[in-house]
Amino acid sequence: MASLSLKHIFKVYDGGVKAVNDFCMDIEDKEFIVFVGPSGCGKSTTLRMIAGLEEITAGELRIDDEIVNDFEPNERNIAMVFQNYALYPHMSVYENMAFSLRTMHMPNDKIHEKVMEAAGILGITEYLDRKPKALSGGQRQRVALGRAIVRQPKVFLLDEPLSNLDAKLRSAMRAEISRLHERLGTTFIYVTHDQVEAMTMGSRIVVMKDGFVQQIDTPINLYKYPDNMFVAGFIGTPQMNFFDGTVKKTADEVKFSLDCGTEINMKYIQADKIPVKYMDGEHRIVFAIRPDDVRVYDSTNYDDGSWAPAKAVVSVVEVLGGETLLYANLKLDDPDCESSMIIIKANPDTVARRGDVIDIEISRRKFHVFDRATERSIRRRIPEENIINASVTDGKLGFEGQSFTLPPAICCADSAGAELSMPVGALTLGSGTGKARVQWTETIGNETLYFLKVNDVTLFALESGDAKYKIGDDVDFDIDFTKVSAPSLGIAPLKLTNTLDGSFSKQKNKEKRAYDFFMNIGDARLTPSESICEKIFACKGNKIFHTPLEYIADTKDITVSRHLEDAANVLTGRVTEILDYTTKRYAVIDVYGQSLIAAYDGSVGDTVDVAIPTEAMTIKDKTIDIIIV
Ligand code: ADP
């Protein structure tokens, strides 16, 4: 039983291949985690770093709260099962399973007990005397699993364990491994390139591509709410259908115009999670729909307005028995055009032939929309931001009939119209000059997403806890201007992190007969904790003394005062600007020629003490852009 924590894990192979970049994840005890992605995306490298078979270039790996970066594989209490089984050919099944216990000098009767128990769980008791070559692939894989089970490890790591088996056996073994996980109640981490395997086995899945984590979520959330086009296309069979086009809002209607000529109409309320800025008829977007969310028109179909009509020409019909897959095309004069191909999971009784033009219906609920350029979802479960068209007159911000007095920290010239972005967390409910009506609420985890009708558009607010307001309630709202941005008006959000250039040095301490180490920022020297020193040396060794670094600290972690009593690890700075957000004031502070921002209620010109807890800092190697601590 074990929990794992992977913090900013990087792997750079000799020769410079960046195989894994900034992998961050907390894994709870007893989870079944699957790493999935195409070949070469960094799955095995990550697994091998957890196993201790591959050195971690940077980052921190913890098992049960203990940093194990420097632990040998056998000190980690982890068992790994490989694709090629890695059995000893000259030993019997029994001896293969007993081998690691013998090296631990376990008494024979205890070994016998453990081997028999594992063999019983896996149903291989009758093969215990055979040599591996006399076993089938599935039986060999069971022996490999058995060899891992007998050691009762804290964590099971499985690297594509089923890829050498045929399809039928693979699906049987999938179920068997899931049952094994339940029975053992141990943390499993499983690597595969097969999304079906990932979807059916994982309690959470990590989708990777080119060394970067794309999304970490439960199978159902990955399927329903993919963050980007890669995840959308990778998860689910047959694959999601994608169509390039644009979208336009007029009054209460929204129209998707696909490049192939198809138009999909719906009410604005059905598409209100898409930021209005994309609905100008010009932004390039991708409309996407799963084959399960398209149906062939039938006059008996139930429809409450959730289905948009369209036409398609049939190209290929695949009768699978339980269902029929139609490969059709939205371009009626070109059944084989790649970019407008649509796969439809149809009723098994559907009768269609190549060349037939059919009426189809596309779900107005379950469609996805992506930004063509970034390939990121713009119809996310929790929208990231509200993007609206706003104006500024005499220090007042106006949009959709609302007016807010800008705080002194934001001074900008009058403007008739500019794009303003407010993250969903920037809207606060219950007070303020804004007026909205609650149109809908959604509970997501322990947060509530409010759909607020504000004049002609929907704005989103995200608050923690259960819904405090009901559908139909009138509610006042305010804006947290520290989070708002409008580049064309020169409005930027308050910086939440501060980056300071620096270095790491040592000095001989004659009394202690040891070295003291320092984090240098300008002329200031901060004293790092022992654990920071350990991590730094584990990662960089003596090279650290010649490496340009960035010390990164969150604004919220910095304490500023005219005089701090406890003067350890304090920088001296001078206030160059006060940012007054009415309810809270911040200062821009010059420290040794670099600037940082922190909460401070004083005046420009003040000389101040700035305390940054070194434990809360992130330390980055500037030359290779990798986080060390
Ligand atoms: P996956 O398991 O997803 O197929 P890997 O983790 O095996 O991917 O590999 C990730 C990347 O690292 C690939 O580009 C691969 O070529 C590279 N790589 C893997 N092992 C080594 C190695 N020992 N030396 C150099 N590059 C490697």
Residues whose N, C-alpha, C, O or C-beta is under 5 A from the ligand:
A	BS01	ADP	Y13 D14 V17 A19 P38 S39 G40 C41 G42 K43 S44 T45
